[in-house]
């Protein structure tokens, strides 16, 4: 319940905002008014709260109107934070007191701090809060945006896969990482194998690998040049996690670079700059004890809890990954995050526990692709659990012994789509309950695969779609861009998982009954 003081403050703010004359929007020169070049977006939506994000182009004050009707006949107005150069003029606010299970319409306006009579035009978005009771739930997931040199191609209408996803009207979207490719410069033209030319929009910040905070921020600004992405952001709340390309390929905190493209060789410093840009440009709810923490739980009603994990920030160095005993050198999620995940899964009352993972469990991803002697994720080849796999084995054993059911993993990273079933009867390590893992992506990047499976946890391929043998880094023109969609039926609690391509074709569907 809001306090009386808070209630009076909100009334005063609403009254002040309502008295803003419309001529401030119209009669002043547009060049003098704040602009909103990146649109709006929302994230971490739960029953009564939502993170609202936007960015302007000059010192301004963020204001938000929200309503349960699209006409805004009645609305609430909230004063937001100041947009200043220190945050690249990005702002976000945790909008509270929202009704559960309700479509919310909102508009963001910026009031110039240099001339309080100047206001931006409103940028409008919508979201759907998590239900308090049983209701059908639909969410999507995918990853890998603007990688391998495939940027925003205006001749193709930009990143059209985001329009395909928006047409399906999901409750929310999980971005499984590689939200940008800070290590992937974009060139104006790329010659395709058939002789045709792929044309990219280019910017200064995307012309080299990102090293400075300004350059990392510029990668996010580049993606927001795409109209499809901006429209998607305004319609669909997004749960963000990061993987490696938000910093650079296959990075780990202890790494010192030998790559001649970089003048800054200290990866810990690069990662600190990258994380600041990531948190500035994405609507992620921070925790009071650790405002830079990315892993978190997002509850979405009685049917679903989403556990967003971070396989990047706490890992030990990449290497052969063959240790027989767990220790600091086998860390992947890290001791504290593993304990948080165990406690969260054990305490969860939701029917389904979704683990949103930035890397797949059983697909081998090499750090050293030439000699295949160093590994990027947990999988390290057939055989018993070793190295980082010891952490995964411990988690799976914990879920079995504590009878934690209905856990499904969703991921991206490998740039093709797949459905996997992990079967202890076919595994080297057998102390776990069978589970599914689904892979989707890329969203606008090169297509690769299929990958090599590691039999430690017994993954079986139920479906996969990847380039033909011998073909790699296919452009989005090849039609091999993928996203996934999950539907949970409120009446039966059944989960249905489908894989879709960027042309709007459903490729595979897996129905899973709740245990």
Secondary structure, 3 states (H helix, E strand, C coil): CCCHHHHHHHHHHHHHHHCCCCHHHHCCCHHHCCCCCCCEEEECCCCCCEEEEEECCCCEEEEEEEECCCCCCCCEEEEEEEECHHHCCEEEEEECCCCCCCEEEEEEEEEECCCCCCECCCEEEEEECCCCCCCCEEEEEECCECCCCCCCCHHHCCCCHHHHHHHCCCCEEEECCCCCCCCCCCCCEEECCCCCEEECCCCCHHHCCCCCHHHHHHHHHHHCCCHHHHHHHHHCEEEECCCCCCCCCCCCCCCECCCCCCCCCEHHHHHHHHHHHHHHHCCCCCECCECCCCCEEEECCCCEEEEECCCCCCCCCCECCCCCCCCHHHCCCCHHHHHHHHHHHHHCCCCEEEEECCCCCCECCECCCCCCCCECCCCCCCCCCCCCHHHHHHHHHHHHHCCCCCEEEEECCCCCEEEEEECHHHCCCCCCCCEEEEECCCCECCECCCCCECHHHCEEEEEEECCCCCCCCECHHHCCCEEEEEEECCCCCCEEEEEEECCCCEEEEEEECCC
